[in-house]
Amino acid sequence: MEKRNCLECEDPVKGRIDKKFCSDYCRNSYNNSVNKDSKNLIRNINNRLRKNHKILSELNTSGKTKVTRTNLYDKGFDFQFFTSIYTTKTGNAYFYVYNEGYLALENEIFLLIKRE
C-alpha cells in the first residue's frame, strides 16, 4: 500500500485511495491559497461595484434624479465599473450597477434612475 501525504501539511493521509488531505481544514487552507489571486481580483471588483451602487442609491432617493459628474467623482464613483448596459432605440446608453442606472446627458450632467 502506497503512503500518501497531505498536500497542505504533509501529514499521512488515511482513508480512501483518492483522498488528498488529512482534514477539511487542510483542504480548505490549500484551496484558499491556490485560488487567492483570482479571489482577490473578484473581491476587489465586487467592492467597487458595491461602492458604486451605494453612491447611486444615496444620490437617487426619488427614483429619478440629475447630478453632475463632479458630484459623482467627489463621492468616489468609478465609471469603469458597472454590471450592464441598456441601449434604447434612440441610441441612448444607460449604464447599470445592479438596479441603479445612469445616463450621460449634456454638460457633464447625469440622469440617475432606478430599475424596479
N, C-alpha and C positions, 0 to 999 in steps of 0.2 A: 504494500500500500504506500502510495506516494505521500510525502509530507508536504502540506500546503501551509503557507504563512499568510497572515492578514496583509492586504495591500496597504493598509494605513499604519498599523503599529508593529507589524512583523511577528506578532504572537501566532502560535499554531492555531489552525482553524480546524474545528471538529464539526462533523455532520455531513451533509450531502456533498457529493463529489464536485458539484459546480459552485459550491459556496466560496466566496472570495474574502469575506470579512468575518471577524470573530464576534462582532456585535453590531447592533443597529447604530450605536454611537460612532463606531469606526466607519461604517458605510456612509452615514450622513456627513461625517467630517471629510472623508475622502471626496465625495461627490461635490460638496460645497467648495473645496479647494480647487477641484478641476474646473468647475463652472464659474469661478469667482469673477473673471474678467467680463464675461458676457452678462452675468447678473448685475455687475456694477453699471455697465452701459445701460441696460434696461432700467435699472433703478433710477439712474440719473435722468433719463428721458421721461420716465413716469413722474418724477419730481417736478420737472419743468412743465409738463402738461397739467399737473395738479395746480401749480402756481398760476399758470395762465388762466385756468378755469376759475380759480378763486378770484383773480383780478377782474375778469369779465363779469362774474356773478355779483361782485361787490359794486361795480360801477353801473350795472344794468338792473336796478331794482324794480323798474316798471315794466320790463319785457321788451321795451324799445327805447333806446337812448342814443344820443350823439355825444361823442367825446373826441378830444384831439389826440393826435399821435403822441404829443409831448406828455399828456396826462397818462397814457398807457405806459410809455417809457419810464416815467417817474415812479410808477408803481412796480416796475420791474418786469413788464410784459416782454416776452421774447417772440417775435413774429415768425421765427423759424420753426416753432413747434405748434402743430395743430393736428387734429385727428382726421378731418375730411374737408373736402371742397365741394360746394354745390354751385353749379353754374346754371343761371337762368336762361330762358330762351333769348333774352335780350343781350346775353353775354356778361352779365354781372356775376362776379365770383364771390360767393360767401365762404369764408373760412370758418370752420367749426372746431371748437375744443369741446368734445363730447356734445352737450346740448346747447352750449353758449357759442354764438357766432358773431362775426363782424364782417362788415362790407366797407371797403375803402370808398369814400366819397371825394369830392374835390377839396382842395385847400387843406390837406392833412387832417380831414375830419373823417371819423369812422362811425358808422351806424352799428350799434350793438343790438343783437336780437337774441331771443331765447326760443329754442325749438321745443315744443311740448311733446 
